[in-house]
Amino acid sequence: MIKVLIVDDSATTRELLKHILETDPKVAVIGSAASGEEAVEFVARHNPDVITMDIHMPKLNGLEATRRIMAQNPKPVVIVSSLWEPCDSQMTFAAIEAGALAVLKTPPGIGHQDHPAGAAELIRTVKLMSEVKVVKRWKSSPRVATSGSSGTSTTRRGNRPALAGNIELVAIGASTGGPVVIQTILAGLGKDFPLPIVIVQHMSAGFIEGFAHWLAQTTQTRVHLARQGEVLLPGQVYLAPDDRHLVVTREKTVVLSDDPPDAGLKPSITHLFRSVAVALGEKAVGVLLTGMGSDGARDLLLMRRAGAITIVQDKESCVIYGMPGEAVALGAASYVLPADRIAETIGGIINHRGVYGEGKTGDTNCGR
């Protein structure tokens, strides 16, 4: 049984959401809260599996309540707001930045022609989010690297890294929980980072352009959707657009492929990493971040075997350790790092300092 807490300052909306959710026999609403403060207290006492959270409430709003919950007693939070629209990227990414996993519009009332579809989407989202094992939100704070411990670099023998002067591109793949980590990495690298950065972020259709704008505004970097045939330029960040695979050529140009989805995903991290392994080999850095499933893990290993430096986000800082965990199990990671150390490490590699300034790398076996 999935235990749900409903948070909304409107008693009418709370009753509507309760009615909708309890039409599914696998969902039980165990409580409701009319404010952010009540929600934070309820979570600490009753341990719900999922929280539906309104944004605009008196005193403590939904975003701040989400931040506190994710810092103290992390639970999957689904923002449900009557004011949200799919085109509202600002609200969407503010919610994601706070720690929410999804944002939905409050379903219309019973009798409205759109009620069945809205109700079904709410139930589907709550059930899906209940499977996510969230972690406390990581904070930017110094951490000591010690071999073999969670949240640090992996340190083994051999595998001399590519010379920094030869590295020409950074490729990043992410899924659930990725937007905030990508934001942190880009902000850490800064607007003067000397290499092109290509990114595949799994995201619902219609949101990727808003994601690009949000990243550009919050990181002060030059971010845009990749365009067919364009040359990848230093200091530019390229996002895979909706429903197209992003492929990099040996000439460092963009190919937007219309190949079928890979394991249901389009764009897929697999397509990006595979193309970078073939096109650039040891001249690339590959980064695999939080997300469900295994997309990109085997092709990060392919990148490592081709001589690339490969970085995987550690379990402690991941919202979901699926893709990173698979990559680590395969031996695809040169480094396993907390989210708030990835930018520093990439900068260190580019400037010949290595991880944390210590020059540490992974082994040469690469899972073979």
C-alpha positions as CSV (number, residue, x, y, z in Angstrom):
1,M,0.0,0.0,0.0
2,I,1.3,3.4,-1.0
3,K,0.9,5.9,1.9
4,V,0.2,9.5,0.7
5,L,0.2,12.9,2.5
6,I,-1.8,15.6,0.7
7,V,-0.7,19.2,1.3
8,D,-2.9,22.1,0.2
9,D,-4.4,25.1,1.9
10,S,-7.7,24.5,0.1
11,A,-10.0,22.0,1.9
12,T,-11.9,21.5,-1.3
13,T,-8.7,20.6,-3.2
14,R,-7.6,18.2,-0.4
15,E,-10.9,16.4,-0.6
16,L,-10.7,16.2,-4.4
17,L,-7.2,14.7,-4.4
18,K,-8.1,12.3,-1.6
19,H,-11.1,11.1,-3.6
20,I,-9.0,10.6,-6.8
21,L,-6.1,8.8,-5.1
22,E,-8.3,6.4,-3.1
23,T,-10.0,5.2,-6.2
24,D,-6.9,3.1,-6.7
25,P,-6.8,0.2,-4.2
26,K,-3.0,0.4,-3.9
27,V,-3.1,4.0,-2.6
28,A,-4.0,5.1,0.9
29,V,-4.2,8.8,1.9
30,I,-2.9,8.7,5.5
31,G,-3.2,12.4,6.2
32,S,-3.6,16.0,4.9
33,A,-2.0,19.3,5.8
34,A,-3.1,22.8,5.2
35,S,0.4,24.4,5.4
36,G,4.0,23.8,4.8
37,E,4.7,23.7,8.6
38,E,2.1,21.0,9.1
39,A,3.5,19.0,6.3
40,V,7.1,19.1,7.7
41,E,5.8,18.0,11.1
42,F,3.5,15.2,9.6
43,V,6.4,13.7,7.6
44,A,8.6,13.5,10.7
45,R,5.9,11.7,12.6
46,H,4.1,9.5,10.1
47,N,6.6,8.6,7.4
48,P,4.4,8.8,4.2
49,D,5.6,7.1,1.0
50,V,4.7,10.1,-1.3
51,I,3.7,13.7,-0.7
52,T,1.5,15.8,-3.0
53,M,2.5,19.4,-2.4
54,D,0.8,22.7,-3.3
55,I,3.1,25.7,-3.9
56,H,1.2,28.8,-2.8
57,M,0.3,28.5,0.9
58,P,0.5,31.0,3.8
59,K,3.6,31.2,6.0
60,L,5.7,28.3,4.7
61,N,5.1,27.8,1.0
62,G,5.4,24.4,-0.8
63,L,8.8,25.0,-2.2
64,E,10.4,25.8,1.2
65,A,8.5,22.9,2.8
66,T,9.9,20.6,0.1
67,R,13.4,21.9,0.8
68,R,13.0,21.2,4.6
69,I,11.5,17.7,4.0
70,M,14.3,16.8,1.6
71,A,16.9,18.0,4.1
72,Q,15.4,16.3,7.2
73,N,13.2,13.3,6.2
74,P,13.5,12.9,2.4
75,K,10.4,11.6,0.6
76,P,9.2,11.7,-3.0
77,V,7.4,15.0,-3.5
78,V,5.0,15.7,-6.3
79,I,4.0,19.3,-6.7
80,V,0.3,19.6,-7.5
81,S,-0.8,23.1,-8.2
82,S,-3.9,24.7,-9.8
83,L,-1.6,27.6,-11.1
84,W,0.9,25.4,-12.9
85,E,0.8,25.1,-16.7
86,P,3.1,22.8,-18.8
87,C,4.7,25.9,-20.4
88,D,5.6,27.3,-17.0
89,S,9.3,26.4,-17.0
90,Q,10.1,28.8,-14.2
91,M,7.8,27.1,-11.7
92,T,8.7,23.7,-12.9
93,F,12.5,24.1,-12.4
94,A,12.0,26.1,-9.1
95,A,10.2,23.0,-7.8
96,I,12.8,20.6,-9.1
97,E,15.5,22.8,-7.6
98,A,13.7,22.5,-4.2
99,G,13.8,18.7,-4.5
100,A,10.4,17.8,-6.1
101,L,10.4,14.9,-8.5
102,A,7.5,15.9,-10.6
103,V,5.1,18.8,-11.2
104,L,1.4,18.4,-12.2
105,K,-1.6,20.7,-12.6
106,T,-4.4,20.0,-10.1
107,P,-7.0,17.8,-11.8
108,P,-10.3,19.5,-12.6
109,G,-13.3,18.6,-10.5
110,I,-15.6,15.6,-10.9
111,G,-17.8,16.1,-13.9
112,H,-15.3,18.2,-15.9
113,Q,-14.5,16.6,-19.3
114,D,-10.8,16.6,-18.5
115,H,-11.2,15.1,-15.0
116,P,-10.6,11.4,-16.0
117,A,-7.3,12.2,-17.7
118,G,-6.1,14.5,-14.9
119,A,-7.0,11.9,-12.3
120,A,-5.3,9.1,-14.1
121,E,-2.1,11.2,-14.5
122,L,-2.1,12.0,-10.8
123,I,-2.5,8.4,-9.8
124,R,0.1,7.2,-12.3
125,T,2.6,9.8,-11.1
126,V,2.1,9.1,-7.4
127,K,2.6,5.3,-8.0
128,L,5.7,5.8,-10.1
129,M,7.3,8.2,-7.6
130,S,6.6,5.9,-4.7
131,E,9.3,3.6,-6.2
132,V,11.9,6.3,-6.1
133,K,14.3,5.9,-3.1
134,V,15.2,9.6,-2.5
135,V,18.1,10.7,-0.4
136,K,18.8,13.8,1.7
137,R,19.7,16.7,-0.5
138,W,23.5,17.0,-0.6
139,K,25.0,20.3,0.3
140,S,28.2,22.0,-1.0
141,S,30.6,21.2,1.7
142,P,34.2,20.0,1.8
143,R,34.6,16.3,1.8
144,V,37.8,14.2,2.1
145,A,38.6,11.7,-0.6
146,T,39.6,8.3,0.8
147,S,40.0,5.2,-1.3
148,G,37.1,2.8,-1.4
149,S,34.5,4.9,0.6
150,S,31.2,6.0,-0.7
151,G,31.1,9.5,-2.0
152,T,34.8,9.6,-3.0
153,S,36.9,9.0,-6.0
154,T,37.8,5.4,-6.8
155,T,41.5,5.0,-6.5
156,R,43.2,2.0,-8.2
157,R,46.4,1.3,-10.1
158,G,47.4,2.5,-13.5
159,N,45.2,4.0,-16.3
160,R,47.2,7.2,-16.8
161,P,44.7,9.9,-17.8
162,A,44.7,11.6,-21.1
163,L,46.8,14.8,-21.2
164,A,44.6,17.7,-20.4
165,G,45.7,19.5,-23.5
166,N,44.2,16.7,-25.6
167,I,40.8,16.7,-24.1
168,E,38.3,18.3,-26.4
169,L,34.8,17.7,-25.1
170,V,32.7,16.8,-22.0
171,A,29.6,14.5,-22.4
172,I,27.0,14.3,-19.6
173,G,24.1,12.0,-19.2
174,A,21.3,12.2,-16.6
175,S,17.8,11.2,-15.7
176,T,15.6,11.6,-12.6
177,G,17.3,14.1,-10.2
178,G,19.7,15.3,-12.9
179,P,18.6,18.9,-13.5
180,V,19.9,20.3,-10.2
181,V,23.2,18.3,-10.5
182,I,23.7,19.6,-14.1
183,Q,23.0,23.1,-12.8
184,T,25.6,22.7,-10.1
185,I,28.2,21.3,-12.5
186,L,27.7,24.1,-15.1
187,A,27.8,26.8,-12.4
188,G,31.0,25.2,-11.0
189,L,32.7,25.0,-14.4
190,G,31.8,28.7,-15.1
191,K,31.1,30.7,-18.2
192,D,34.8,30.6,-19.3
193,F,35.1,26.8,-19.4
194,P,37.3,26.1,-22.4
195,L,35.5,23.0,-23.9
196,P,32.1,22.3,-25.4
197,I,29.7,20.3,-23.2
198,V,27.0,18.0,-24.7
199,I,24.2,16.8,-22.5
200,V,21.4,14.3,-22.7
201,Q,18.8,14.8,-19.9
202,H,15.8,12.5,-19.8
203,M,12.8,14.9,-19.6
204,S,9.1,14.9,-20.4
205,A,8.3,16.2,-23.8
206,G,8.0,20.0,-24.0
207,F,10.3,20.8,-21.1
208,I,13.8,20.7,-22.6
209,E,13.7,24.3,-24.0
210,G,12.6,25.6,-20.6
211,F,15.4,23.6,-19.0
212,A,17.9,25.3,-21.4
213,H,16.6,28.7,-20.4
214,W,16.7,27.9,-16.7
215,L,20.3,26.6,-16.9
216,A,21.4,29.7,-18.8
217,Q,19.8,32.0,-16.3
218,T,21.0,30.2,-13.1
219,T,24.5,29.3,-14.2
220,Q,25.4,32.2,-16.4
221,T,26.6,29.7,-19.1
222,R,25.7,29.6,-22.8
223,V,23.1,26.9,-23.1
224,H,21.0,26.0,-26.1
225,L,19.3,23.1,-27.8
226,A,21.7,21.3,-30.2
227,R,21.0,22.0,-33.9
228,Q,21.6,19.6,-36.8
229,G,25.1,20.0,-38.3
230,E,26.4,22.7,-36.0
231,V,30.0,22.7,-34.9
232,L,30.6,22.2,-31.2
233,L,32.4,25.3,-29.9
234,P,34.4,25.9,-26.7
235,G,32.4,27.3,-23.8
236,Q,29.0,26.3,-25.3
237,V,26.6,23.9,-23.7
238,Y,24.4,21.7,-26.0
239,L,21.3,19.9,-24.9
240,A,19.7,17.0,-26.9
241,P,16.2,18.2,-28.1
242,D,13.0,16.3,-27.6
243,D,12.7,13.0,-29.5
244,R,16.1,13.1,-31.3
245,H,19.3,11.3,-30.4
246,L,22.3,13.6,-30.0
247,V,25.4,12.2,-31.8
248,V,28.9,13.7,-32.0
249,T,31.1,13.2,-35.1
250,R,34.9,13.1,-35.4
251,E,34.7,16.6,-36.7
252,K,32.9,17.7,-33.5
253,T,29.7,18.5,-35.3
254,V,26.2,17.6,-34.2
255,V,24.0,14.9,-35.8
256,L,20.5,14.7,-34.5
257,S,19.5,11.1,-35.2
258,D,16.0,9.9,-35.8
259,D,16.9,6.3,-35.0
260,P,14.4,4.3,-32.9
261,P,14.3,4.8,-29.1
262,D,17.0,2.8,-27.2
263,A,15.2,0.8,-24.4
264,G,12.3,3.2,-24.8
265,L,14.5,6.4,-24.5
266,K,14.9,9.1,-27.1
267,P,17.2,10.9,-26.8
268,S,19.3,8.2,-25.1
269,I,22.6,8.7,-23.2
270,T,23.7,5.4,-24.9
271,H,23.7,7.1,-28.3
272,L,25.7,10.1,-27.1
273,F,28.3,8.2,-25.2
274,R,28.8,5.6,-27.9
275,S,29.3,8.3,-30.5
276,V,31.8,10.2,-28.3
277,A,33.8,7.0,-27.6
278,V,34.2,6.4,-31.4
279,A,34.7,10.0,-32.4
280,L,37.0,11.3,-29.7
281,G,38.3,8.4,-27.6
282,E,40.8,9.6,-25.0
283,K,40.0,13.2,-26.0
284,A,36.8,13.2,-24.0
285,V,35.4,13.2,-20.5
286,G,32.2,11.3,-19.8
287,V,29.9,12.0,-16.9
288,L,27.0,9.8,-15.8
289,L,24.6,11.2,-13.2
290,T,21.6,10.1,-11.2
291,G,18.7,8.2,-12.9
292,M,16.6,5.1,-13.1
293,G,17.6,2.2,-15.2
294,S,20.9,1.6,-17.0
295,D,21.0,4.1,-20.0
296,G,24.5,5.0,-20.8
297,A,26.3,2.7,-18.4
298,R,27.7,0.2,-20.9
299,D,28.7,3.0,-23.3
300,L,30.4,4.9,-20.5
301,L,32.5,1.7,-20.2
302,L,33.1,1.9,-24.0
303,M,34.3,5.5,-23.5
304,R,36.7,4.4,-20.7
305,R,38.1,1.5,-22.9
306,A,38.7,4.1,-25.6
307,G,40.8,6.1,-23.2
308,A,38.3,8.7,-22.0
309,I,38.2,9.9,-18.4
310,T,34.8,8.8,-16.9
311,I,33.1,10.2,-13.9
312,V,30.0,8.6,-12.1
313,Q,27.9,10.3,-9.4
314,D,28.2,8.6,-6.1
315,K,25.3,6.8,-4.3
316,E,25.0,9.3,-1.5
317,S,24.2,12.3,-3.7
318,C,22.0,10.5,-6.2
319,V,18.2,10.7,-6.1
320,I,18.2,7.3,-7.9
321,Y,21.4,5.2,-8.1
322,G,20.3,3.1,-11.1
323,M,22.4,4.3,-14.0
324,P,25.4,5.3,-11.9
325,G,25.2,2.0,-9.9
326,E,25.2,0.0,-13.1
327,A,28.2,1.9,-14.4
328,V,30.1,1.3,-11.2
329,A,29.3,-2.4,-11.3
330,L,30.6,-2.7,-14.9
331,G,33.9,-1.0,-14.0
332,A,33.0,2.0,-16.2
333,A,34.1,4.7,-13.7
334,S,37.5,6.3,-13.5
335,Y,36.1,8.4,-10.7
336,V,33.0,8.0,-8.4
337,L,32.3,11.4,-6.9
338,P,29.7,13.4,-4.9
339,A,27.7,15.8,-7.0
340,D,29.2,18.9,-5.6
341,R,32.8,17.7,-6.5
342,I,32.3,16.8,-10.2
343,A,32.9,20.3,-11.6
344,E,36.0,20.7,-9.4
345,T,37.3,17.4,-10.6
346,I,36.7,18.2,-14.3
347,G,38.5,21.5,-13.8
348,G,41.4,19.7,-12.1
349,I,41.7,17.2,-14.9
350,I,41.7,19.9,-17.6
351,N,44.4,21.8,-15.6
352,H,46.5,18.7,-14.9
353,R,45.6,18.6,-11.2
354,G,43.5,15.4,-11.2
355,V,40.8,14.7,-8.7
356,Y,40.8,17.1,-5.6
357,G,44.2,18.2,-6.9
358,E,45.7,14.8,-6.2
359,G,46.0,13.2,-9.7
360,K,44.0,10.1,-8.8
361,T,42.7,7.8,-11.5
362,G,41.0,4.4,-11.9
363,D,42.4,1.0,-13.0
364,T,43.2,-0.2,-16.5
365,N,41.0,-3.2,-16.5
366,C,37.9,-1.2,-17.3
367,G,35.6,-4.1,-16.4
368,R,37.1,-6.4,-19.0
